[in-house]
Amino acid sequence: MRALVNSPNGATWIAEEDGRMAGFAVVVWGELTRGAAAYLETLEVAAEWRGQGCGGQLLRRAEDSAALTGAARIWLHVDAGNAAAIRLYEANGYRKQGREENYYARGRAALIYSKALAAGSADATAEGPLIAGGRKI
Ligand SMILES: CC(C)(COP(=O)(O)OP(=O)(O)OC[C@H]1O[C@@H](n2cnc3c(N)ncnc32)[C@H](O)[C@@H]1OP(=O)(O)O)[C@@H](O)C(=O)NCCC(=O)NCCS
């Protein structure tokens, strides 16, 4: 996590309420042969702050930072059973691109979502998710 937060190819957004962390989002980006793309590493809102728009705001800020670097598309994995997160992503324009069985653990599949970013010009869709740190993300 520390390496991600300190990465020059990424941004970490923290939502604060009364001096306490209410949530955070980490996004990374990189160059693909057809253009730049970004990946949402993590998005989390503390239980007491959920359902008040915090997740949506963090998501938009993560997207904006990636778009500013020229990323044409943002990708993410979400647990297929995580209805709250899936609703948030779909409500924010993400579309399902695939499914990866046993991604989180045996029997826990991930859905792969992506969304085109306004500032990007190249279409990185055909490339699939980014490879970062030797890991398919
Ligand atoms: C997924 C997660 C980040 C969503 O965060 P959140 O802060 O609850 O998200 P939002 O509040 O922006 O949106 C959730 C709902 O609140 C609604 N909402 C937005 N602003 C609101 C407001 N001012 N008042 C009341 N509700 C509001 C949204 O419309 C949305 O409604 P919906 O459920 O009908 O779609 C959060 O549930 C979480 O941290 N989960 C655990 C970690 C996790 O699963 N992360 C995702 C990993 S891929």
The ligand as an ORCA input file, in Angstrom:
! r2SCAN-3c Opt
* xyz 0 1
  C     -18.545      0.910     -2.211
  C     -18.379      2.115     -1.285
  C     -17.001      2.720     -1.511
  C     -19.461      3.145     -1.626
  O     -19.196      4.312     -0.855
  P     -20.380      5.327     -0.453
  O     -19.742      6.490      0.191
  O     -21.420      4.602      0.316
  O     -20.928      5.700     -1.896
  P     -21.954      6.885     -2.217
  O     -22.543      7.407     -0.967
  O     -21.245      7.849     -3.101
  O     -23.033      6.163     -3.060
  C     -23.761      5.116     -2.456
  C     -25.221      5.476     -2.450
  O     -25.457      6.648     -1.669
  C     -26.281      7.546     -2.423
  N     -25.982      8.938     -2.065
  C     -25.141      9.782     -2.664
  N     -25.173     11.000     -2.068
  C     -26.040     10.904     -1.046
  C     -26.506     11.801     -0.056
  N     -26.059     13.079     -0.009
  N     -27.393     11.363      0.843
  C     -27.832     10.076      0.811
  N     -27.437      9.188     -0.115
  C     -26.560      9.591     -1.038
  C     -25.850      7.274     -3.827
  O     -26.855      7.721     -4.732
  C     -25.787      5.803     -3.790
  O     -27.110      5.347     -3.817
  P     -27.535      4.002     -4.452
  O     -27.116      2.984     -3.443
  O     -28.989      4.095     -4.626
  O     -26.763      3.910     -5.745
  C     -18.569      1.716      0.209
  O     -19.746      0.981      0.347
  C     -17.409      0.903      0.786
  O     -16.403      1.456      1.241
  N     -17.552     -0.427      0.765
  C     -16.505     -1.304      1.334
  C     -15.258     -1.271      0.486
  C     -15.560     -1.617     -0.941
  O     -16.336     -2.520     -1.200
  N     -14.901     -0.909     -1.872
  C     -15.044     -1.164     -3.288
  C     -13.939     -2.059     -3.725
  S     -14.045     -2.400     -5.480
*
